[in-house]
Amino acid sequence: MSYDFHLICDEDPREGRFAYASAQFEDKFQVTAVAGSENSVVKLVGEGLGLISVPTLTPGAEVGRIFGEDVAKQLAGDAWVSEVNCPHDKDTAEAVRSFLMITVIGTKGLLIDPQSYEVINAEWGS
């Protein structure tokens, strides 16, 4: 079974947010480029846990159409959207989810369940 998320950020997460989150976990997590691709992989102590698609800058109106007006209002503009795929077990997905939640904490960024479009980090605030 695969576990998936949408990572939606008000800034390109490759420009410092992934490094910030890694530091919060004493650099045990890393986000590294996939060879021959613009995608990245989330690693925990060197083991690949999840694949992050290259963030795509998406206009605010499109964000609202896809994810709903509440998400669009929170972001208040264009957003960097990535799909995150965790092909392993639920525990692995939970580790990636924790990393991604720290990635967006303190920003307007969101982590969304792609099936229900539920905001996973709704209680975390910014």
C-alpha positions as CSV (number, residue, x, y, z in Angstrom):
1,M,0.0,0.0,0.0
2,S,1.2,3.5,-0.8
3,Y,0.7,6.6,1.3
4,D,0.5,9.9,-0.4
5,F,0.3,13.6,0.5
6,H,0.3,17.0,-1.2
7,L,2.8,19.5,0.1
8,I,1.6,23.0,-0.6
9,C,4.0,25.9,0.2
10,D,3.9,29.6,-0.1
11,E,7.6,29.5,-1.0
12,D,9.7,26.9,-2.9
13,P,10.6,24.4,-0.1
14,R,13.9,23.7,-1.8
15,E,15.0,27.3,-0.9
16,G,15.5,26.6,2.7
17,R,12.4,24.9,4.2
18,F,13.7,21.4,3.7
19,A,17.1,22.4,5.3
20,Y,15.2,24.0,8.2
21,A,13.2,20.8,8.9
22,S,16.3,18.6,8.6
23,A,18.0,20.8,11.3
24,Q,15.0,20.3,13.6
25,F,15.6,16.6,13.5
26,E,19.4,16.9,14.0
27,D,20.0,16.3,10.3
28,K,18.8,12.7,10.5
29,F,16.3,13.5,7.7
30,Q,17.7,14.6,4.4
31,V,16.1,15.6,1.1
32,T,18.3,14.7,-1.8
33,A,17.9,14.9,-5.6
34,V,17.0,11.8,-7.5
35,A,19.7,11.2,-10.2
36,G,18.5,12.2,-13.6
37,S,15.3,13.9,-12.3
38,E,14.2,17.1,-10.7
39,N,12.3,15.0,-8.0
40,S,13.7,14.5,-4.5
41,V,13.7,11.7,-2.0
42,V,13.2,12.0,1.8
43,K,15.8,10.0,3.6
44,L,16.1,9.1,7.3
45,V,19.6,8.1,8.2
46,G,20.3,7.3,4.6
47,E,17.2,5.1,3.9
48,G,14.8,6.4,1.3
49,L,11.3,6.9,2.7
50,G,9.4,8.9,0.2
51,L,9.5,10.6,-3.2
52,I,8.7,14.3,-3.6
53,S,7.8,15.6,-7.0
54,V,9.5,18.7,-8.2
55,P,7.5,21.7,-6.7
56,T,5.4,23.4,-9.3
57,L,4.4,27.0,-9.0
58,T,0.6,27.0,-9.2
59,P,-1.5,30.1,-9.6
60,G,-3.8,30.9,-6.6
61,A,-7.0,30.5,-8.6
62,E,-5.9,27.0,-9.6
63,V,-5.0,26.1,-6.0
64,G,-8.5,27.1,-5.1
65,R,-10.1,25.1,-7.9
66,I,-8.1,22.0,-7.0
67,F,-7.9,22.1,-3.2
68,G,-10.8,24.4,-2.2
69,E,-11.3,28.0,-1.3
70,D,-10.2,27.5,2.3
71,V,-6.8,26.3,1.2
72,A,-6.5,29.2,-1.3
73,K,-7.5,31.8,1.3
74,Q,-4.9,30.5,3.8
75,L,-2.2,30.6,1.1
76,A,-3.4,34.0,-0.2
77,G,-1.7,33.7,-3.5
78,D,0.3,31.4,-5.7
79,A,1.7,28.2,-4.2
80,W,4.4,25.6,-4.8
81,V,2.7,22.2,-5.0
82,S,4.4,18.8,-4.8
83,E,3.1,15.3,-4.6
84,V,4.7,13.1,-2.0
85,N,4.6,9.3,-2.3
86,C,5.6,6.9,0.5
87,P,5.5,3.5,-1.0
88,H,6.4,1.6,2.2
89,D,4.4,1.0,5.4
90,K,2.3,3.4,7.5
91,D,5.1,4.0,10.0
92,T,7.4,5.1,7.2
93,A,4.6,7.4,5.9
94,E,4.1,8.9,9.5
95,A,7.8,9.7,9.6
96,V,7.7,11.5,6.3
97,R,4.5,13.3,7.4
98,S,6.2,14.5,10.5
99,F,9.1,15.8,8.5
100,L,6.8,17.6,6.1
101,M,4.8,19.2,8.8
102,I,7.9,20.6,10.3
103,T,8.9,21.8,6.8
104,V,5.8,24.1,6.6
105,I,5.4,25.1,10.3
106,G,5.7,28.8,10.7
107,T,4.7,29.4,7.0
108,K,1.4,29.4,5.2
109,G,2.2,25.9,3.9
110,L,-0.1,22.9,4.2
111,L,0.0,19.2,4.0
112,I,-3.1,17.7,2.4
113,D,-4.5,14.2,2.1
114,P,-5.0,13.7,-1.7
115,Q,-8.1,11.5,-1.4
116,S,-10.2,13.6,1.0
117,Y,-8.4,17.0,0.5
118,E,-8.3,17.2,4.3
119,V,-5.7,19.6,5.6
120,I,-3.5,17.3,7.8
121,N,-1.7,20.1,9.7
122,A,-4.8,22.2,10.3
123,E,-4.2,22.3,14.1
124,W,-0.6,23.3,13.8
125,G,-1.2,27.0,13.0
126,S,1.4,29.2,11.4
